[in-house]
């Protein structure tokens, strides 16, 4: 009782509490500011590893299927060789194989942004499987909680058979809309067991649109083969 009757002791407690809070906030802000990791995701053969190599070495690489993550600290530069980010960025290329792509979840807590690569020449045939992977990324708890920005890089737009980005957006939104209905029905069936996971994307009662999400989703055209990556590097520079 005597402790609470002592004004100096009370003031000291308040000051200590404020100091601890301030230190915690500073730690969180610094941790977020230093978070400069960008994940490169996408299905097999979309061009993820080729993009990783282009950004890292500024040169082409043969088409290969990654079986493990590729990680590198990269200094992005413009055409004149000047750095476009305040500090180098960390790039993580995650395998796109169906049995390995789940590893992306390990990096989500440190992701500043996500580059999701799609093949503009085959997306018409692979829209369903691509949308399934993209849905998982969009519904990930770290994506929704931290509102992680995502850029959908439509690769190979230089080829005659490539679909325009507007068409690709329409395809993906339509597939995600169908997946949303299917997954929502599955969640309802699981509710009684207590195993349901709420991963509903967008607005109820409306067809799915990327613009309905709380995190920014941008679609751009690019060509890893020709080194046409300005839309991606500028996006990274704006976030870094």
C-alpha positions as CSV (number, residue, x, y, z in Angstrom):
1,X,0.0,0.0,0.0
2,X,2.9,2.3,0.8
3,X,4.3,1.8,-2.7
4,X,1.1,3.2,-4.3
5,X,1.1,6.1,-1.9
6,X,4.6,7.1,-3.2
7,X,4.2,9.5,-6.2
8,X,7.8,9.1,-7.2
9,X,7.4,5.3,-7.4
10,X,4.2,5.6,-9.5
11,X,6.0,8.0,-11.9
12,X,8.9,5.7,-12.1
13,X,6.6,2.8,-13.0
14,X,4.8,4.8,-15.7
15,X,8.1,6.0,-17.2
16,X,9.5,2.4,-17.2
17,X,6.3,1.1,-18.9
18,X,6.5,3.9,-21.5
19,X,10.2,3.1,-22.1
20,X,9.5,-0.6,-22.6
21,X,6.7,0.2,-25.0
22,X,8.8,2.7,-27.0
23,X,11.7,0.1,-27.3
24,X,9.2,-2.5,-28.5
25,X,7.8,-0.2,-31.1
26,X,11.3,0.8,-32.3
27,X,12.2,-2.9,-32.6
28,X,9.1,-3.6,-34.7
29,X,9.7,-0.6,-37.0
30,X,13.3,-1.5,-37.5
31,X,12.5,-5.1,-38.1
32,X,10.0,-4.1,-40.7
33,X,12.3,-1.5,-42.3
34,X,15.0,-4.2,-42.6
35,X,12.6,-6.6,-44.2
36,X,13.8,-6.6,-47.8
37,X,13.1,-10.1,-49.0
38,X,11.3,-10.8,-52.2
39,X,9.9,-14.2,-53.1
40,X,9.8,-15.4,-56.7
41,X,7.0,-17.9,-57.0
42,X,5.1,-19.6,-59.8
43,X,4.5,-22.9,-61.6
44,X,7.2,-25.0,-63.2
45,X,8.5,-23.6,-66.5
46,X,7.0,-20.1,-65.9
47,X,10.5,-18.6,-65.9
48,X,11.1,-18.1,-62.2
49,X,14.7,-19.2,-62.1
50,X,15.5,-17.4,-65.3
51,X,14.1,-14.2,-63.7
52,X,16.2,-14.8,-60.6
53,X,19.3,-15.2,-62.8
54,X,18.5,-12.1,-64.8
55,X,18.1,-10.0,-61.7
56,X,21.2,-11.4,-60.1
57,X,23.7,-11.6,-62.9
58,X,21.9,-9.6,-65.7
59,X,22.2,-12.5,-68.1
60,X,20.1,-15.3,-69.5
61,X,20.1,-18.8,-68.1
62,X,19.0,-22.1,-69.7
63,X,15.5,-23.3,-68.7
64,X,15.9,-25.6,-65.7
65,X,13.6,-27.0,-63.1
66,X,14.7,-25.9,-59.6
67,X,14.6,-28.6,-56.9
68,X,15.7,-26.3,-54.1
69,X,15.5,-22.7,-53.2
70,X,17.9,-20.2,-54.8
71,X,18.8,-17.3,-52.6
72,X,21.0,-14.2,-53.2
73,X,21.5,-10.7,-52.1
74,X,21.2,-8.5,-55.2
75,X,21.9,-4.9,-55.9
76,X,19.4,-3.8,-58.6
77,X,20.6,-1.2,-61.0
78,X,19.2,0.9,-63.9
79,X,20.5,1.0,-67.4
80,X,23.3,3.4,-66.4
81,X,24.5,1.1,-63.6
82,X,23.2,3.2,-60.8
83,X,21.5,1.4,-57.8
84,X,17.7,1.8,-57.7
85,X,17.2,0.7,-54.1
86,X,18.7,2.1,-50.9
87,X,20.1,-1.2,-50.0
88,X,20.6,-4.6,-51.8
89,X,17.5,-6.8,-51.8
90,X,17.3,-10.5,-50.9
91,X,15.7,-12.7,-53.6
92,X,14.4,-16.2,-52.9
93,X,13.4,-18.4,-55.9
94,X,11.2,-21.1,-54.6
95,X,10.7,-24.3,-56.7
96,X,7.5,-24.4,-58.6
97,X,7.1,-28.2,-58.7
98,X,3.8,-29.2,-57.0
99,X,5.6,-31.4,-54.4
100,X,8.1,-28.6,-53.5
101,X,6.2,-25.3,-53.9
102,X,4.8,-25.5,-50.3
103,X,8.2,-24.4,-49.1
104,X,7.3,-20.8,-49.9
105,X,5.4,-20.7,-46.6
106,X,8.7,-20.9,-44.7
107,X,9.7,-17.5,-46.2
108,X,6.3,-15.7,-45.8
109,X,7.1,-14.2,-42.4
110,X,10.0,-12.2,-43.9
111,X,8.6,-11.4,-47.3
112,X,8.5,-7.7,-48.3
113,X,6.9,-8.5,-51.6
114,X,6.0,-11.5,-53.9
115,X,6.8,-11.8,-57.5
116,X,4.4,-14.4,-58.9
117,X,5.5,-15.5,-62.4
118,X,3.2,-16.9,-65.0
119,X,3.8,-18.0,-68.6
120,X,1.8,-15.8,-70.9
121,X,1.9,-18.4,-73.7
122,X,0.4,-21.3,-71.7
123,X,-1.8,-19.6,-69.1
124,X,-4.8,-20.4,-71.2
125,X,-4.2,-24.1,-70.5
126,X,-2.8,-23.8,-67.0
127,X,-5.1,-21.2,-65.6
128,X,-6.7,-23.6,-63.1
129,X,-3.5,-25.0,-61.6
130,X,-1.9,-21.5,-61.6
131,X,-4.9,-20.0,-59.8
132,X,-4.8,-22.8,-57.2
133,X,-1.2,-21.9,-56.3
134,X,-2.0,-18.2,-56.4
135,X,-5.0,-18.7,-54.2
136,X,-2.9,-20.3,-51.5
137,X,-0.5,-17.4,-51.6
138,X,-3.2,-14.8,-51.5
139,X,-5.0,-16.6,-48.6
140,X,-1.8,-17.2,-46.6
141,X,-2.1,-15.7,-43.1
142,X,1.0,-13.6,-43.6
143,X,-0.2,-12.2,-46.9
144,X,-3.5,-11.1,-45.4
145,X,-2.1,-9.9,-42.0
146,X,0.9,-8.0,-43.4
147,X,-0.9,-7.0,-46.6
148,X,2.1,-8.2,-48.6
149,X,2.2,-6.6,-52.1
150,X,2.2,-9.0,-55.0
151,X,3.2,-8.5,-58.6
152,X,2.0,-11.0,-61.1
153,X,4.7,-11.0,-63.8
154,X,3.3,-12.2,-67.1
155,X,6.4,-13.6,-68.7
156,X,7.1,-14.1,-72.4
157,X,4.9,-11.3,-73.6
158,X,7.3,-10.8,-76.5
159,X,6.1,-14.0,-78.1
160,X,3.3,-14.1,-80.7
161,X,1.3,-16.7,-78.7
162,X,1.3,-14.6,-75.5
163,X,-2.0,-13.5,-74.0
164,X,-2.3,-9.8,-73.1
165,X,-2.1,-9.1,-69.3
166,X,-5.8,-7.9,-69.3
167,X,-6.9,-11.3,-70.6
168,X,-4.6,-13.1,-68.1
169,X,-6.1,-11.1,-65.2
170,X,-9.6,-12.0,-66.4
171,X,-8.7,-15.7,-66.5
172,X,-7.1,-15.8,-63.1
173,X,-10.0,-13.9,-61.5
174,X,-12.5,-16.2,-63.0
175,X,-10.6,-19.3,-61.8
176,X,-10.1,-17.9,-58.3
177,X,-13.8,-17.1,-58.2
178,X,-14.6,-20.8,-58.9
179,X,-12.0,-22.0,-56.4
180,X,-13.5,-19.7,-53.8
181,X,-16.9,-21.3,-54.1
182,X,-15.4,-24.8,-53.9
183,X,-13.2,-24.0,-50.9
184,X,-16.0,-22.2,-49.1
185,X,-18.2,-25.3,-49.4
186,X,-15.4,-27.5,-48.1
187,X,-14.9,-25.1,-45.1
188,X,-18.6,-25.3,-44.3
189,X,-18.4,-29.1,-44.2
190,X,-15.4,-28.9,-41.8
191,X,-16.9,-26.4,-39.4
192,X,-18.5,-29.1,-37.3
193,X,-15.1,-30.8,-36.7
194,X,-13.4,-27.5,-35.7
195,X,-10.8,-27.9,-38.5
196,X,-12.1,-25.2,-40.8
197,X,-9.7,-22.5,-42.1
198,X,-11.2,-19.2,-43.2
199,X,-9.5,-18.3,-46.4
200,X,-12.3,-16.5,-48.3
201,X,-10.9,-14.0,-50.7
202,X,-12.7,-10.8,-51.8
203,X,-16.3,-9.7,-51.2
204,X,-19.1,-12.1,-50.5
205,X,-21.9,-11.9,-53.1
206,X,-19.6,-10.4,-55.7
207,X,-17.4,-12.1,-58.4
208,X,-13.7,-12.1,-57.3
209,X,-11.5,-9.2,-58.4
210,X,-7.9,-8.6,-57.4
211,X,-8.9,-5.0,-56.4
212,X,-11.1,-6.4,-53.7
213,X,-8.1,-7.6,-51.7
214,X,-6.6,-5.5,-48.9
215,X,-3.0,-6.1,-50.3
216,X,-2.0,-4.6,-53.6
217,X,-1.9,-7.0,-56.6
218,X,-0.4,-5.7,-59.8
219,X,-0.2,-7.4,-63.2
220,X,2.6,-6.5,-65.6
221,X,4.0,-7.9,-68.8
222,X,7.6,-8.8,-69.0
223,X,10.2,-10.8,-71.0
224,X,13.0,-12.5,-69.1
225,X,14.5,-13.7,-72.3
226,X,14.9,-10.1,-73.7
227,X,15.7,-8.5,-70.3
228,X,12.5,-6.5,-70.3
229,X,12.1,-6.3,-66.6
230,X,11.7,-2.6,-65.8
231,X,8.2,-3.1,-64.6
232,X,9.4,-5.5,-62.0
233,X,12.5,-3.7,-60.9
234,X,10.6,-0.4,-60.6
235,X,8.0,-2.2,-58.4
236,X,10.7,-3.5,-56.1
237,X,12.4,-0.1,-56.0
238,X,9.1,1.6,-54.9
239,X,8.7,-0.9,-52.1
240,X,12.3,-0.9,-50.9
